[in-house]
Amino acid sequence: MIRKVIEYFKEGGPVGNILAGLIYICAWGVRWVITMLLGMAAGLGLTLWSQNSSLIGLACTVGIGISFVISFSIRLDGPLGFLSVDALLHDPKEARRKVKKPDKFSDLPHFEKMLKKDQVMNIVNSSQFSPYKTKDGKELKHITVSEDDKWICMFGGYMPVDLICGYNRKKNVIYTIDGGMIGLPLRAKYFGVKNEIDAFFKDRGVYYTDMPRKADEKFDKAFQRPDDVLDKADFSRLRYLWEKANASDKDGYLRNKQSGYRYIPIFNKTEINRTIFERVLSDVEVAKTADAIRKKKAPLSSFLHFTQYKNEFCVCNAVEVMNTLRYPANADGMSFLFKCIRDVDEAYFGPAVDVLKTFPKGNLHKKIEEEVKKAFESGDVVHAAGVMYLAKEIDYEIEYVEEMKKVQAEAAENAGNAEAAESTDQPEANAIPKFDYDEYDAYGTEEVQGFEAGGVAYQKKV
């Protein structure tokens, strides 16, 4: 009860924090007095039992000492957790939930129970892994990542990047978003190795040094399917929904780490709160940001610096803000949204497409033509796939692609034979790129599987 009262006042800003602190001090003092009185009572009882009044001083002193030792040794996660000192700030039930044995480290730790191990190992073994480089250019010797940045490898074990969420140096474990713990090998306890693991997680945004509250329940709610079909999930979207649930949890990890903190989009009338770039915002926080933009406390352009977002999940904050603003209030964000559809495998891709579909068709058509031309000329298959998918969603036939198809048809008609087809007389035909994109099977998401000029821009995963 006292813990809930303290948590309530902590939500009240600076004044609430002061009141919460006073309540905590009073509760601590009352606990200290009760513990001392219980010790004295035990000492007095021992004196009466022995019928030796000369022992009363010694008995009470010993009783008080034993009482304090017992009182302060009660574990929060034990059966008497509600009597623990830590119970003034933390939930004993949640502490007991966290007491679980870490999974042993293996070539596919923890996730081998939910993913098709043979399929995953075939994928990772055929992928190229290289040492992870942090944003400041530091190369990590003990951590490698796949070329698509979706798998991490350390000590010979592979883990999906989007499904691991934190690291505890002291316990030597990695946390997963479904509430699991992966025990690392003993060599991971070396100081240099621990620093590298820390650097990896810090480089990718806010991470957890303890298991988030009810992580498994949040995972189940976000996934809404049996764990044994996890290989069919969109990992990045699943992680985003899970992070959003944590941001919305008033009693959760983020709130405990930012005690008394309330998200304010704009500081000192003009300063942007950088939280939007560093962690996923809750729906309430997104609404606050959109409201600040509507009231002209800050322009939308202040939040459209793509490279400042820590990771793909934070980029979703900007997309959500623009979705809340609606057109024309979000008109300045069109270029940002088109950056979001350059990668079909990121969490922000689908939401960005949905927001773009609300823009005027004339504006979209012009931008689509510009973007698809850039993508084809640079040979960027994923970028082109995203733009062509958007065009299909709004039933728009891209003129640039139609022209390329026409040139290809004319080249085929005039070729006559293989030698003519390879002739430099048809430079336009030879210059037309042909793409062949294979998505990793382990993701199971509905991504582009293969397309070329005149082909299908989007194919559902089977």
Secondary structure, 3 states (H helix, E strand, C coil): CHHHHHHHHHCCHHHHHHHHHHHHHHHHHHHHHHHHHHHHHHHHHHHHHHCCHHHHHHHHHHHHHHHHHHHHHCCCCCCCHHHCHHHHCCCHHHHHHHCCCCECCCCCCCHHHCCCHHHHHHHHHCCCEEEEECCCCCEEEEEEEECCCCEEEECCEEEEHHHEEEEECCCCEEEECCCCEEECCHHHHCHHHHHHHHHHHHHCCCCECCCCCCHHHHHHHHHCCCHHHHHHCCHHHHHHHHHHHHHHCCCCHHHHHCCCCCCCCEECCCEECCHHHHCCCCHHHHHHHHHHHHCCCCCHHHHCCHHHCCCHHHHHHHHHHHHHHCCCCCHHHHHHHHHHCCCCCCCCHHHHHHHHCCCCHHHHHHHHHHHHHHHHHHCCHHHHHHHHHHHHHCCCCCHHHHHHHHHHHHHHHHHCCHHHHCCCCCHHHHHCCCCCCCCCHHHCCCCCCCCCCCCCCCCCCC
